[in-house]
Amino acid sequence: MEQLWTGSFVTASHAAIVVRYVGPTDHRCSRWIATCRRGRPDETYRATASFQDGPIAAAKALLAQYNLTWELVSVGSICMDTYVVTTR
């Protein structure tokens, strides 16, 4: 299916989850943070997983936390510490 820009969105597009690594601080261990923006600008979904559990666990935690029935389709790496998980 061809994707086209409609002026407000790309046709045939699906939600994507961005997962990035955050290093340890004085108060928290290193972790993966998954985020997904939907609808309104203030509607951001967010979930975390430990570094050991990995980025896919953070994406799955986001789905579980917000009762989303999306299927994880593929993972792309933006850089060494940031991934995009596509859904449908």
C-alpha positions as CSV (number, residue, x, y, z in Angstrom):
1,M,0.0,0.0,0.0
2,E,1.3,3.4,-0.9
3,Q,1.8,6.0,1.8
4,L,0.7,9.5,1.0
5,W,0.9,12.7,3.0
6,T,-2.7,14.1,3.4
7,G,-1.7,17.4,4.9
8,S,-2.2,16.2,8.5
9,F,-1.0,12.6,8.6
10,V,0.5,9.8,6.4
11,T,-2.0,7.3,5.1
12,A,-1.6,3.6,6.1
13,S,0.6,4.6,9.0
14,H,0.5,3.0,12.4
15,A,1.5,4.1,15.9
16,A,5.2,3.8,16.8
17,I,6.8,3.6,20.2
18,V,10.1,5.3,20.8
19,V,12.3,3.6,23.4
20,R,15.4,5.3,24.7
21,Y,18.1,4.3,27.2
22,V,18.5,6.6,30.3
23,G,21.7,6.1,32.3
24,P,21.8,5.8,36.1
25,T,21.4,8.8,38.4
26,D,22.0,9.2,42.1
27,H,18.4,8.0,42.7
28,R,17.6,5.6,39.9
29,C,19.2,2.7,38.1
30,S,19.7,2.8,34.3
31,R,16.5,2.0,32.4
32,W,14.6,2.0,29.1
33,I,11.8,4.6,28.7
34,A,9.1,3.9,26.1
35,T,6.9,6.7,24.9
36,C,4.1,7.1,22.4
37,R,2.1,10.3,21.6
38,R,-1.5,9.8,20.5
39,G,-4.2,12.3,19.7
40,R,-3.9,15.5,21.7
41,P,-0.4,17.0,22.3
42,D,-0.8,16.3,26.0
43,E,-1.7,12.7,25.5
44,T,1.6,10.9,25.9
45,Y,1.9,7.2,27.0
46,R,5.0,6.3,29.0
47,A,6.4,3.2,30.6
48,T,9.8,1.9,31.8
49,A,11.8,-1.3,32.1
50,S,15.1,-2.0,33.7
51,F,18.2,-2.0,31.6
52,Q,18.5,-5.8,32.0
53,D,15.0,-6.3,30.7
54,G,15.7,-4.3,27.5
55,P,13.9,-2.0,25.1
56,I,11.3,-4.6,23.9
57,A,10.2,-5.1,27.6
58,A,9.7,-1.3,27.9
59,A,7.5,-1.3,24.7
60,K,5.5,-4.2,26.0
61,A,5.1,-2.5,29.4
62,L,3.7,0.5,27.7
63,L,1.1,-1.7,25.9
64,A,0.2,-3.4,29.1
65,Q,0.0,-0.3,31.3
66,Y,-2.5,1.4,28.9
67,N,-4.4,-1.7,27.9
68,L,-3.4,-1.3,24.2
69,T,-4.0,-4.3,21.9
70,W,-1.4,-3.3,19.4
71,E,0.9,-5.9,18.0
72,L,4.7,-5.2,17.9
73,V,5.7,-5.5,14.3
74,S,9.4,-4.5,14.0
75,V,12.2,-2.6,15.7
76,G,14.5,0.0,14.1
77,S,17.5,1.5,15.7
78,I,17.9,5.3,15.5
79,C,21.2,5.2,17.4
80,M,22.8,2.9,20.0
81,D,20.5,4.0,22.7
82,T,17.2,4.8,20.9
83,Y,14.8,2.4,19.1
84,V,11.5,2.8,17.3
85,V,9.1,-0.1,17.7
86,T,6.4,-0.2,15.0
87,T,2.9,-1.5,15.8
88,R,-0.3,-2.4,14.1
